[in-house]
Amino acid sequence: PTLYYSPGACSLAPHIILEEIGLPFRLAHVSTADGSTRAAEHFKLNPKGRLPVLVTGDSVLTEAPAILVHLAMQHPDKKLLASTPDALVRSMEWGNWLSGTVQFAIFSISAATSQKSAVQTVSAVVLRLAVAPQ
């Protein structure tokens, strides 16, 4: 798969999950600063002109929470989504927290470094928080 991303554009959560899954993937930087998300080429991928975008074979997925659910369902062995209703919604809460709250909390890190460096810095902590007892 290819993850189209830009630091600060809610791309970090799918990047973290791709790393956690261990699936080989390609990163494609699309600048939000220079208007590249409004270019005709990007609109072909995502008519909303937003990031992230995950391309897997013939499928083009947009919006971080949807990408997270897709990746989790495609890799059930990683146990990123629970199977009971109550636990499933907790998994989804976690994914939305990761794609929203955590993304914005570490934006300054990813803006100052590379996205890959930011992912390596926070992945272990975030994943530890996800499985911490409530």
Secondary structure, 3 states (H helix, E strand, C coil): CEEEECCCCCCHHHHHHHHHHCCCCEEEECCCCCCHHHCHHHHHHCCCCCCCEEEECCEEEECHHHHHHHHHHHCHHHCCCCCCHHHHHHHHHHHHHHHHHHHHHCHHHHHHCCHHHHHHHHHHHHHHHHCCCC
